[in-house]
């Protein structure tokens, strides 16, 4: 790999810690994202909003037919204004 520094520190029996450029960058990214909690609140609000939306749609679907029938009954009982 040209242009990328890498090092390998060997242990007693030839086993060592891989400190290649890629593994260091991945470790830094994981550390950065595991410590970043700023998006969690927005995600929670999004989920709460989704639950509220599902509840509203379900309620309107169930109640809507009954309300529509009630309005139809009221209109039928009104005298013609013609």
PDB file with one MODEL, atoms N, CA, C and O in Angstrom:
MODEL        1
ATOM      1  N   UNK A   1       0.853  -1.179   0.000  1.00  0.00           N
ATOM      2  CA  UNK A   1       0.000   0.000   0.000  1.00  0.00           C
ATOM      3  C   UNK A   1       0.893   1.234   0.000  1.00  0.00           C
ATOM      4  O   UNK A   1       1.613   1.493   0.964  1.00  0.00           O
ATOM      5  N   UNK A   2       0.840   1.966  -1.055  1.00  0.00           N
ATOM      6  CA  UNK A   2       1.680   3.148  -1.185  1.00  0.00           C
ATOM      7  C   UNK A   2       1.026   4.353  -0.537  1.00  0.00           C
ATOM      8  O   UNK A   2      -0.180   4.565  -0.670  1.00  0.00           O
ATOM      9  N   UNK A   3       1.821   5.134   0.159  1.00  0.00           N
ATOM     10  CA  UNK A   3       1.334   6.364   0.738  1.00  0.00           C
ATOM     11  C   UNK A   3       0.621   6.220   2.064  1.00  0.00           C
ATOM     12  O   UNK A   3       0.213   7.222   2.651  1.00  0.00           O
ATOM     13  N   UNK A   4       0.462   5.023   2.546  1.00  0.00           N
ATOM     14  CA  UNK A   4      -0.228   4.817   3.816  1.00  0.00           C
ATOM     15  C   UNK A   4       0.736   4.191   4.801  1.00  0.00           C
ATOM     16  O   UNK A   4       1.242   3.094   4.565  1.00  0.00           O
ATOM     17  N   UNK A   5       0.993   4.871   5.894  1.00  0.00           N
ATOM     18  CA  UNK A   5       1.915   4.303   6.875  1.00  0.00           C
ATOM     19  C   UNK A   5       1.280   3.137   7.606  1.00  0.00           C
ATOM     20  O   UNK A   5       0.095   3.176   7.935  1.00  0.00           O
ATOM     21  N   UNK A   6       2.047   2.119   7.856  1.00  0.00           N
ATOM     22  CA  UNK A   6       1.553   1.012   8.654  1.00  0.00           C
ATOM     23  C   UNK A   6       2.704   0.483   9.499  1.00  0.00           C
ATOM     24  O   UNK A   6       3.875   0.602   9.137  1.00  0.00           O
ATOM     25  N   UNK A   7       2.346  -0.092  10.608  1.00  0.00           N
ATOM     26  CA  UNK A   7       3.355  -0.651  11.499  1.00  0.00           C
ATOM     27  C   UNK A   7       2.784  -1.919  12.103  1.00  0.00           C
ATOM     28  O   UNK A   7       1.568  -2.054  12.236  1.00  0.00           O
ATOM     29  N   UNK A   8       3.625  -2.815  12.458  1.00  0.00           N
ATOM     30  CA  UNK A   8       3.199  -4.057  13.098  1.00  0.00           C
ATOM     31  C   UNK A   8       4.140  -4.303  14.263  1.00  0.00           C
ATOM     32  O   UNK A   8       5.338  -4.517  14.080  1.00  0.00           O
ATOM     33  N   UNK A   9       3.584  -4.269  15.449  1.00  0.00           N
ATOM     34  CA  UNK A   9       4.401  -4.514  16.636  1.00  0.00           C
ATOM     35  C   UNK A   9       4.265  -5.976  17.023  1.00  0.00           C
ATOM     36  O   UNK A   9       3.171  -6.447  17.335  1.00  0.00           O
ATOM     37  N   UNK A  10       5.332  -6.658  17.001  1.00  0.00           N
ATOM     38  CA  UNK A  10       5.293  -8.083  17.303  1.00  0.00           C
ATOM     39  C   UNK A  10       5.377  -8.339  18.793  1.00  0.00           C
ATOM     40  O   UNK A  10       5.994  -7.576  19.536  1.00  0.00           O
ATOM     41  N   UNK A  11       4.757  -9.409  19.217  1.00  0.00           N
ATOM     42  CA  UNK A  11       4.828  -9.815  20.615  1.00  0.00           C
ATOM     43  C   UNK A  11       5.920 -10.868  20.798  1.00  0.00           C
ATOM     44  O   UNK A  11       6.796 -11.013  19.945  1.00  0.00           O
ATOM     45  N   UNK A  12       5.868 -11.583  21.885  1.00  0.00           N
ATOM     46  CA  UNK A  12       6.885 -12.591  22.167  1.00  0.00           C
ATOM     47  C   UNK A  12       6.881 -13.718  21.146  1.00  0.00           C
ATOM     48  O   UNK A  12       7.943 -14.193  20.744  1.00  0.00           O
ATOM     49  N   UNK A  13       5.707 -14.147  20.727  1.00  0.00           N
ATOM     50  CA  UNK A  13       5.597 -15.306  19.854  1.00  0.00           C
ATOM     51  C   UNK A  13       5.157 -14.924  18.447  1.00  0.00           C
ATOM     52  O   UNK A  13       4.518 -15.724  17.764  1.00  0.00           O
ATOM     53  N   UNK A  14       5.481 -13.745  18.015  1.00  0.00           N
ATOM     54  CA  UNK A  14       5.131 -13.335  16.676  1.00  0.00           C
ATOM     55  C   UNK A  14       3.719 -12.790  16.542  1.00  0.00           C
ATOM     56  O   UNK A  14       3.340 -12.314  15.472  1.00  0.00           O
ATOM     57  N   UNK A  15       2.941 -12.853  17.607  1.00  0.00           N
ATOM     58  CA  UNK A  15       1.596 -12.267  17.570  1.00  0.00           C
ATOM     59  C   UNK A  15       1.708 -10.816  17.992  1.00  0.00           C
ATOM     60  O   UNK A  15       2.399 -10.494  18.959  1.00  0.00           O
ATOM     61  N   UNK A  16       1.038  -9.954  17.276  1.00  0.00           N
ATOM     62  CA  UNK A  16       1.144  -8.542  17.627  1.00  0.00           C
ATOM     63  C   UNK A  16      -0.158  -7.817  17.418  1.00  0.00           C
ATOM     64  O   UNK A  16      -1.171  -8.409  17.044  1.00  0.00           O
ATOM     65  N   UNK A  17      -0.116  -6.544  17.663  1.00  0.00           N
ATOM     66  CA  UNK A  17      -1.277  -5.690  17.486  1.00  0.00           C
ATOM     67  C   UNK A  17      -1.170  -5.046  16.116  1.00  0.00           C
ATOM     68  O   UNK A  17      -0.156  -4.431  15.786  1.00  0.00           O
ATOM     69  N   UNK A  18      -2.217  -5.189  15.322  1.00  0.00           N
ATOM     70  CA  UNK A  18      -2.218  -4.606  13.985  1.00  0.00           C
ATOM     71  C   UNK A  18      -2.519  -3.128  14.115  1.00  0.00           C
ATOM     72  O   UNK A  18      -3.610  -2.751  14.542  1.00  0.00           O
ATOM     73  N   UNK A  19      -1.576  -2.296  13.758  1.00  0.00           N
ATOM     74  CA  UNK A  19      -1.775  -0.845  13.820  1.00  0.00           C
ATOM     75  C   UNK A  19      -1.693  -0.249  12.427  1.00  0.00           C
ATOM     76  O   UNK A  19      -1.116   0.823  12.242  1.00  0.00           O
ATOM     77  N   UNK A  20      -2.263  -0.932  11.449  1.00  0.00           N
ATOM     78  CA  UNK A  20      -2.254  -0.411  10.091  1.00  0.00           C
ATOM     79  C   UNK A  20      -3.128   0.840  10.020  1.00  0.00           C
ATOM     80  O   UNK A  20      -3.935   1.106  10.910  1.00  0.00           O
ATOM     81  N   UNK A  21      -2.952   1.576   8.972  1.00  0.00           N
ATOM     82  CA  UNK A  21      -3.666   2.829   8.777  1.00  0.00           C
ATOM     83  C   UNK A  21      -5.172   2.603   8.794  1.00  0.00           C
ATOM     84  O   UNK A  21      -5.908   3.376   9.406  1.00  0.00           O
ATOM     85  N   UNK A  22      -5.636   1.545   8.124  1.00  0.00           N
ATOM     86  CA  UNK A  22      -7.072   1.267   8.049  1.00  0.00           C
ATOM     87  C   UNK A  22      -7.650   0.939   9.418  1.00  0.00           C
ATOM     88  O   UNK A  22      -8.716   1.438   9.779  1.00  0.00           O
ATOM     89  N   UNK A  23      -6.960   0.110  10.173  1.00  0.00           N
ATOM     90  CA  UNK A  23      -7.498  -0.273  11.481  1.00  0.00           C
ATOM     91  C   UNK A  23      -7.515   0.905  12.447  1.00  0.00           C
ATOM     92  O   UNK A  23      -8.408   1.006  13.288  1.00  0.00           O
ATOM     93  N   UNK A  24      -6.539   1.788  12.330  1.00  0.00           N
ATOM     94  CA  UNK A  24      -6.520   2.980  13.183  1.00  0.00           C
ATOM     95  C   UNK A  24      -7.688   3.901  12.821  1.00  0.00           C
ATOM     96  O   UNK A  24      -8.354   4.439  13.705  1.00  0.00           O
ATOM     97  N   UNK A  25      -7.933   4.081  11.516  1.00  0.00           N
ATOM     98  CA  UNK A  25      -9.026   4.950  11.089  1.00  0.00           C
ATOM     99  C   UNK A  25     -10.382   4.358  11.486  1.00  0.00           C
ATOM    100  O   UNK A  25     -11.276   5.091  11.911  1.00  0.00           O
ATOM    101  N   UNK A  26     -10.538   3.058  11.353  1.00  0.00           N
ATOM    102  CA  UNK A  26     -11.794   2.422  11.749  1.00  0.00           C
ATOM    103  C   UNK A  26     -12.002   2.560  13.248  1.00  0.00           C
ATOM    104  O   UNK A  26     -13.118   2.818  13.700  1.00  0.00           O
ATOM    105  N   UNK A  27     -10.947   2.392  14.013  1.00  0.00           N
ATOM    106  CA  UNK A  27     -11.056   2.546  15.472  1.00  0.00           C
ATOM    107  C   UNK A  27     -11.469   3.962  15.837  1.00  0.00           C
ATOM    108  O   UNK A  27     -12.288   4.163  16.735  1.00  0.00           O
ATOM    109  N   UNK A  28     -10.902   4.946  15.140  1.00  0.00           N
ATOM    110  CA  UNK A  28     -11.256   6.337  15.414  1.00  0.00           C
ATOM    111  C   UNK A  28     -12.712   6.619  15.043  1.00  0.00           C
ATOM    112  O   UNK A  28     -13.410   7.327  15.769  1.00  0.00           O
ATOM    113  N   UNK A  29     -13.170   6.071  13.919  1.00  0.00           N
ATOM    114  CA  UNK A  29     -14.560   6.271  13.517  1.00  0.00           C
ATOM    115  C   UNK A  29     -15.529   5.634  14.508  1.00  0.00           C
ATOM    116  O   UNK A  29     -16.540   6.235  14.872  1.00  0.00           O
ATOM    117  N   UNK A  30     -15.217   4.426  14.938  1.00  0.00           N
ATOM    118  CA  UNK A  30     -16.077   3.746  15.905  1.00  0.00           C
ATOM    119  C   UNK A  30     -16.124   4.525  17.208  1.00  0.00           C
ATOM    120  O   UNK A  30     -17.192   4.679  17.801  1.00  0.00           O
ATOM    121  N   UNK A  31     -14.987   5.014  17.654  1.00  0.00           N
ATOM    122  CA  UNK A  31     -14.937   5.792  18.898  1.00  0.00           C
ATOM    123  C   UNK A  31     -15.737   7.087  18.754  1.00  0.00           C
ATOM    124  O   UNK A  31     -16.433   7.501  19.680  1.00  0.00           O
ATOM    125  N   UNK A  32     -15.631   7.721  17.588  1.00  0.00           N
ATOM    126  CA  UNK A  32     -16.341   8.982  17.381  1.00  0.00           C
ATOM    127  C   UNK A  32     -17.855   8.772  17.365  1.00  0.00           C
ATOM    128  O   UNK A  32     -18.591   9.532  17.995  1.00  0.00           O
ATOM    129  N   UNK A  33     -18.319   7.756  16.656  1.00  0.00           N
ATOM    130  CA  UNK A  33     -19.756   7.525  16.563  1.00  0.00           C
ATOM    131  C   UNK A  33     -20.336   6.937  17.842  1.00  0.00           C
ATOM    132  O   UNK A  33     -21.499   7.184  18.157  1.00  0.00           O
ATOM    133  N   UNK A  34     -19.557   6.174  18.573  1.00  0.00           N
ATOM    134  CA  UNK A  34     -20.087   5.621  19.827  1.00  0.00           C
ATOM    135  C   UNK A  34     -20.213   6.695  20.894  1.00  0.00           C
ATOM    136  O   UNK A  34     -21.032   6.563  21.804  1.00  0.00           O
ATOM    137  N   UNK A  35     -19.427   7.745  20.804  1.00  0.00           N
ATOM    138  CA  UNK A  35     -19.501   8.831  21.772  1.00  0.00           C
ATOM    139  C   UNK A  35     -20.466   9.927  21.378  1.00  0.00           C
ATOM    140  O   UNK A  35     -20.810  10.770  22.205  1.00  0.00           O
ATOM    141  N   UNK A  36     -20.913   9.933  20.123  1.00  0.00           N
ATOM    142  CA  UNK A  36     -21.806  10.988  19.633  1.00  0.00           C
ATOM    143  C   UNK A  36     -23.248  10.606  19.929  1.00  0.00           C
ATOM    144  O   UNK A  36     -23.756   9.623  19.390  1.00  0.00           O
ATOM    145  N   UNK A  37     -23.909  11.381  20.784  1.00  0.00           N
ATOM    146  CA  UNK A  37     -25.288  11.098  21.173  1.00  0.00           C
ATOM    147  C   UNK A  37     -26.257  12.157  20.660  1.00  0.00           C
ATOM    148  O   UNK A  37     -27.418  12.174  21.070  1.00  0.00           O
ATOM    149  N   UNK A  38     -25.810  13.034  19.780  1.00  0.00           N
ATOM    150  CA  UNK A  38     -26.653  14.156  19.363  1.00  0.00           C
ATOM    151  C   UNK A  38     -27.835  13.720  18.506  1.00  0.00           C
ATOM    152  O   UNK A  38     -28.883  14.364  18.559  1.00  0.00           O
ATOM    153  N   UNK A  39     -27.714  12.677  17.735  1.00  0.00           N
ATOM    154  CA  UNK A  39     -28.802  12.252  16.859  1.00  0.00           C
ATOM    155  C   UNK A  39     -29.846  11.385  17.541  1.00  0.00           C
ATOM    156  O   UNK A  39     -30.904  11.125  16.968  1.00  0.00           O
ATOM    157  N   UNK A  40     -29.564  10.939  18.742  1.00  0.00           N
ATOM    158  CA  UNK A  40     -30.482  10.023  19.421  1.00  0.00           C
ATOM    159  C   UNK A  40     -31.788  10.724  19.779  1.00  0.00           C
ATOM    160  O   UNK A  40     -32.861  10.144  19.616  1.00  0.00           O
ATOM    161  N   UNK A  41     -31.715  11.948  20.259  1.00  0.00           N
ATOM    162  CA  UNK A  41     -32.935  12.678  20.635  1.00  0.00           C
ATOM    163  C   UNK A  41     -33.814  12.914  19.406  1.00  0.00           C
ATOM    164  O   UNK A  41     -35.033  12.757  19.477  1.00  0.00           O
ATOM    165  N   UNK A  42     -33.211  13.284  18.296  1.00  0.00           N
ATOM    166  CA  UNK A  42     -33.985  13.502  17.073  1.00  0.00           C
ATOM    167  C   UNK A  42     -34.634  12.198  16.617  1.00  0.00           C
ATOM    168  O   UNK A  42     -35.770  12.191  16.141  1.00  0.00           O
ATOM    169  N   UNK A  43     -33.916  11.119  16.764  1.00  0.00           N
ATOM    170  CA  UNK A  43     -34.456   9.818  16.381  1.00  0.00           C
ATOM    171  C   UNK A  43     -35.641   9.438  17.271  1.00  0.00           C
ATOM    172  O   UNK A  43     -36.646   8.916  16.790  1.00  0.00           O
ATOM    173  N   UNK A  44     -35.513   9.700  18.558  1.00  0.00           N
ATOM    174  CA  UNK A  44     -36.609   9.403  19.490  1.00  0.00           C
ATOM    175  C   UNK A  44     -37.829  10.257  19.173  1.00  0.00           C
ATOM    176  O   UNK A  44     -38.954   9.757  19.180  1.00  0.00           O
ATOM    177  N   UNK A  45     -37.620  11.538  18.894  1.00  0.00           N
ATOM    178  CA  UNK A  45     -38.745  12.405  18.536  1.00  0.00           C
ATOM    179  C   UNK A  45     -39.397  11.941  17.241  1.00  0.00           C
ATOM    180  O   UNK A  45     -40.620  12.003  17.107  1.00  0.00           O
ATOM    181  N   UNK A  46     -38.613  11.486  16.305  1.00  0.00           N
ATOM    182  CA  UNK A  46     -39.155  10.962  15.059  1.00  0.00           C
ATOM    183  C   UNK A  46     -40.020   9.733  15.291  1.00  0.00           C
ATOM    184  O   UNK A  46     -41.086   9.601  14.690  1.00  0.00           O
ATOM    185  N   UNK A  47     -39.568   8.833  16.159  1.00  0.00           N
ATOM    186  CA  UNK A  47     -40.354   7.641  16.468  1.00  0.00           C
ATOM    187  C   UNK A  47     -41.643   7.984  17.207  1.00  0.00           C
ATOM    188  O   UNK A  47     -42.693   7.396  16.944  1.00  0.00           O
ATOM    189  N   UNK A  48     -41.558   8.941  18.137  1.00  0.00           N
ATOM    190  CA  UNK A  48     -42.760   9.373  18.850  1.00  0.00           C
ATOM    191  C   UNK A  48     -43.749  10.005  17.872  1.00  0.00           C
ATOM    192  O   UNK A  48     -44.948   9.733  17.935  1.00  0.00           O
ATOM    193  N   UNK A  49     -43.247  10.845  16.970  1.00  0.00           N
ATOM    194  CA  UNK A  49     -44.105  11.462  15.963  1.00  0.00           C
ATOM    195  C   UNK A  49     -44.764  10.421  15.062  1.00  0.00           C
ATOM    196  O   UNK A  49     -45.932  10.558  14.696  1.00  0.00           O
ATOM    197  N   UNK A  50     -44.014   9.388  14.709  1.00  0.00           N
ATOM    198  CA  UNK A  50     -44.568   8.314  13.886  1.00  0.00           C
ATOM    199  C   UNK A  50     -45.685   7.576  14.621  1.00  0.00           C
ATOM    200  O   UNK A  50     -46.716   7.253  14.030  1.00  0.00           O
ATOM    201  N   UNK A  51     -45.477   7.310  15.907  1.00  0.00           N
ATOM    202  CA  UNK A  51     -46.523   6.644  16.695  1.00  0.00           C
ATOM    203  C   UNK A  51     -47.782   7.504  16.801  1.00  0.00           C
ATOM    204  O   UNK A  51     -48.898   6.994  16.704  1.00  0.00           O
ATOM    205  N   UNK A  52     -47.597   8.803  16.998  1.00  0.00           N
ATOM    206  CA  UNK A  52     -48.744   9.711  17.068  1.00  0.00           C
ATOM    207  C   UNK A  52     -49.479   9.723  15.732  1.00  0.00           C
ATOM    208  O   UNK A  52     -50.709   9.687  15.696  1.00  0.00           O
ATOM    209  N   UNK A  53     -48.729   9.774  14.637  1.00  0.00           N
ATOM    210  CA  UNK A  53     -49.344   9.779  13.312  1.00  0.00           C
ATOM    211  C   UNK A  53     -50.137   8.498  13.067  1.00  0.00           C
ATOM    212  O   UNK A  53     -51.249   8.556  12.542  1.00  0.00           O
ATOM    213  N   UNK A  54     -49.594   7.364  13.431  1.00  0.00           N
ATOM    214  CA  UNK A  54     -50.309   6.092  13.271  1.00  0.00           C
ATOM    215  C   UNK A  54     -51.592   6.102  14.096  1.00  0.00           C
ATOM    216  O   UNK A  54     -52.635   5.642  13.631  1.00  0.00           O
ATOM    217  N   UNK A  55     -51.517   6.621  15.312  1.00  0.00           N
ATOM    218  CA  UNK A  55     -52.712   6.703  16.156  1.00  0.00           C
ATOM    219  C   UNK A  55     -53.775   7.615  15.581  1.00  0.00           C
ATOM    220  O   UNK A  55     -54.960   7.284  15.616  1.00  0.00           O
ATOM    221  N   UNK A  56     -53.370   8.755  15.054  1.00  0.00           N
ATOM    222  CA  UNK A  56     -54.320   9.700  14.466  1.00  0.00           C
ATOM    223  C   UNK A  56     -54.984   9.090  13.232  1.00  0.00           C
ATOM    224  O   UNK A  56     -56.198   9.194  13.060  1.00  0.00           O
ATOM    225  N   UNK A  57     -54.189   8.460  12.381  1.00  0.00           N
ATOM    226  CA  UNK A  57     -54.750   7.860  11.172  1.00  0.00           C
ATOM    227  C   UNK A  57     -55.718   6.735  11.534  1.00  0.00           C
ATOM    228  O   UNK A  57     -56.787   6.625  10.933  1.00  0.00           O
ATOM    229  N   UNK A  58     -55.361   5.909  12.496  1.00  0.00           N
ATOM    230  CA  UNK A  58     -56.243   4.813  12.912  1.00  0.00           C
ATOM    231  C   UNK A  58     -57.543   5.359  13.503  1.00  0.00           C
ATOM    232  O   UNK A  58     -58.624   4.849  13.209  1.00  0.00           O
ATOM    233  N   UNK A  59     -57.436   6.385  14.326  1.00  0.00           N
ATOM    234  CA  UNK A  59     -58.627   6.977  14.941  1.00  0.00           C
ATOM    235  C   UNK A  59     -59.527   7.611  13.891  1.00  0.00           C
ATOM    236  O   UNK A  59     -60.744   7.427  13.920  1.00  0.00           O
ATOM    237  N   UNK A  60     -58.938   8.354  12.971  1.00  0.00           N
ATOM    238  CA  UNK A  60     -59.741   9.003  11.932  1.00  0.00           C
ATOM    239  C   UNK A  60     -60.410   7.973  11.033  1.00  0.00           C
ATOM    240  O   UNK A  60     -61.532   8.181  10.570  1.00  0.00           O
ATOM    241  N   UNK A  61     -59.730   6.878  10.789  1.00  0.00           N
ATOM    242  CA  UNK A  61     -60.327   5.825   9.964  1.00  0.00           C
ATOM    243  C   UNK A  61     -61.523   5.205  10.660  1.00  0.00           C
ATOM    244  O   UNK A  61     -62.563   4.980  10.042  1.00  0.00           O
ATOM    245  N   UNK A  62     -61.374   4.932  11.939  1.00  0.00           N
ATOM    246  CA  UNK A  62     -62.468   4.300  12.685  1.00  0.00           C
ATOM    247  C   UNK A  62     -63.631   5.250  12.933  1.00  0.00           C
ATOM    248  O   UNK A  62     -64.791   4.856  12.820  1.00  0.00           O
ATOM    249  N   UNK A  63     -63.327   6.494  13.267  1.00  0.00           N
ATOM    250  CA  UNK A  63     -64.358   7.462  13.612  1.00  0.00           C
ATOM    251  C   UNK A  63     -64.945   8.115  12.367  1.00  0.00           C
ATOM    252  O   UNK A  63     -66.104   8.531  12.373  1.00  0.00           O
ATOM    253  N   UNK A  64     -64.163   8.207  11.312  1.00  0.00           N
ATOM    254  CA  UNK A  64     -64.586   8.920  10.105  1.00  0.00           C
ATOM    255  C   UNK A  64     -65.863   8.387   9.505  1.00  0.00           C
ATOM    256  O   UNK A  64     -66.720   9.171   9.096  1.00  0.00           O
ATOM    257  N   UNK A  65     -66.017   7.090   9.438  1.00  0.00           N
ATOM    258  CA  UNK A  65     -67.231   6.519   8.857  1.00  0.00           C
ATOM    259  C   UNK A  65     -68.459   6.870   9.693  1.00  0.00           C
ATOM    260  O   UNK A  65     -69.514   7.184   9.143  1.00  0.00           O
ATOM    261  N   UNK A  66     -68.331   6.819  11.002  1.00  0.00           N
ATOM    262  CA  UNK A  66     -69.450   7.163  11.879  1.00  0.00           C
ATOM    263  C   UNK A  66     -69.833   8.621  11.777  1.00  0.00           C
ATOM    264  O   UNK A  66     -71.017   8.956  11.778  1.00  0.00           O
ATOM    265  N   UNK A  67     -68.841   9.491  11.690  1.00  0.00           N
ATOM    266  CA  UNK A  67     -69.119  10.923  11.578  1.00  0.00           C
ATOM    267  C   UNK A  67     -69.744  11.228  10.229  1.00  0.00           C
ATOM    268  O   UNK A  67     -70.661  12.045  10.137  1.00  0.00           O
ATOM    269  N   UNK A  68     -69.257  10.580   9.188  1.00  0.00           N
ATOM    270  CA  UNK A  68     -69.838  10.793   7.855  1.00  0.00           C
ATOM    271  C   UNK A  68     -71.293  10.376   7.815  1.00  0.00           C
ATOM    272  O   UNK A  68     -72.116  11.056   7.202  1.00  0.00           O
ATOM    273  N   UNK A  69     -71.622   9.268   8.460  1.00  0.00           N
ATOM    274  CA  UNK A  69     -73.010   8.821   8.525  1.00  0.00           C
ATOM    275  C   UNK A  69     -73.883   9.793   9.288  1.00  0.00           C
ATOM    276  O   UNK A  69     -75.033  10.021   8.912  1.00  0.00           O
ATOM    277  N   UNK A  70     -73.360  10.362  10.345  1.00  0.00           N
ATOM    278  CA  UNK A  70     -74.109  11.338  11.136  1.00  0.00           C
ATOM    279  C   UNK A  70     -74.399  12.589  10.311  1.00  0.00           C
ATOM    280  O   UNK A  70     -75.523  13.092  10.336  1.00  0.00           O
ATOM    281  N   UNK A  71     -73.410  13.099   9.581  1.00  0.00           N
ATOM    282  CA  UNK A  71     -73.631  14.267   8.735  1.00  0.00           C
ATOM    283  C   UNK A  71     -74.662  13.973   7.651  1.00  0.00           C
ATOM    284  O   UNK A  71     -75.488  14.829   7.334  1.00  0.00           O
ATOM    285  N   UNK A  72     -74.621  12.782   7.087  1.00  0.00           N
ATOM    286  CA  UNK A  72     -75.609  12.414   6.070  1.00  0.00           C
ATOM    287  C   UNK A  72     -77.022  12.429   6.652  1.00  0.00           C
ATOM    288  O   UNK A  72     -77.959  12.904   6.012  1.00  0.00           O
ATOM    289  N   UNK A  73     -77.165  11.909   7.864  1.00  0.00           N
ATOM    290  CA  UNK A  73     -78.478  11.904   8.519  1.00  0.00           C
ATOM    291  C   UNK A  73     -78.982  13.322   8.759  1.00  0.00           C
ATOM    292  O   UNK A  73     -80.165  13.598   8.561  1.00  0.00           O
ATOM    293  N   UNK A  74     -78.103  14.220   9.182  1.00  0.00           N
ATOM    294  CA  UNK A  74     -78.489  15.607   9.448  1.00  0.00           C
ATOM    295  C   UNK A  74     -78.919  16.284   8.160  1.00  0.00           C
ATOM    296  O   UNK A  74     -79.922  16.997   8.139  1.00  0.00           O
ATOM    297  N   UNK A  75     -78.172  16.068   7.087  1.00  0.00           N
ATOM    298  CA  UNK A  75     -78.503  16.696   5.804  1.00  0.00           C
ATOM    299  C   UNK A  75     -79.848  16.187   5.295  1.00  0.00           C
ATOM    300  O   UNK A  75     -80.618  16.965   4.731  1.00  0.00           O
ATOM    301  N   UNK A  76     -80.149  14.911   5.478  1.00  0.00           N
ATOM    302  CA  UNK A  76     -81.421  14.345   5.009  1.00  0.00           C
ATOM    303  C   UNK A  76     -82.610  14.923   5.781  1.00  0.00           C
ATOM    304  O   UNK A  76     -83.705  15.035   5.231  1.00  0.00           O
ATOM    305  N   UNK A  77     -82.407  15.286   7.033  1.00  0.00           N
ATOM    306  CA  UNK A  77     -83.508  15.799   7.859  1.00  0.00           C
ATOM    307  C   UNK A  77     -83.743  17.294   7.677  1.00  0.00           C
ATOM    308  O   UNK A  77     -84.769  17.822   8.105  1.00  0.00           O
ATOM    309  N   UNK A  78     -82.787  17.976   7.037  1.00  0.00           N
ATOM    310  CA  UNK A  78     -82.948  19.422   6.829  1.00  0.00           C
ATOM    311  C   UNK A  78     -83.936  19.678   5.701  1.00  0.00           C
ATOM    312  O   UNK A  78     -83.962  18.941   4.716  1.00  0.00           O
ATOM    313  N   UNK A  79     -84.754  20.726   5.842  1.00  0.00           N
ATOM    314  CA  UNK A  79     -85.697  21.050   4.747  1.00  0.00           C
ATOM    315  C   UNK A  79     -84.942  21.628   3.556  1.00  0.00           C
ATOM    316  O   UNK A  79     -83.885  22.238   3.718  1.00  0.00           O
ATOM    317  N   UNK A  80     -85.483  21.435   2.381  1.00  0.00           N
ATOM    318  CA  UNK A  80     -84.878  21.991   1.183  1.00  0.00           C
ATOM    319  C   UNK A  80     -84.935  23.517   1.230  1.00  0.00           C
ATOM    320  O   UNK A  80     -85.949  24.090   1.629  1.00  0.00           O
ATOM    321  N   UNK A  81     -83.859  24.168   0.827  1.00  0.00           N
ATOM    322  CA  UNK A  81     -83.793  25.620   0.831  1.00  0.00           C
ATOM    323  C   UNK A  81     -83.956  26.171  -0.587  1.00  0.00           C
ATOM    324  O   UNK A  81     -83.467  27.265  -0.867  1.00  0.00           O
ATOM    325  N   UNK A  82     -84.596  25.481  -1.449  1.00  0.00           N
ATOM    326  CA  UNK A  82     -84.709  25.841  -2.862  1.00  0.00           C
ATOM    327  C   UNK A  82     -85.846  26.678  -3.153  1.00  0.00           C
ATOM    328  O   UNK A  82     -86.057  27.054  -4.306  1.00  0.00           O
TER     329      UNK A  82
ENDMDL
END
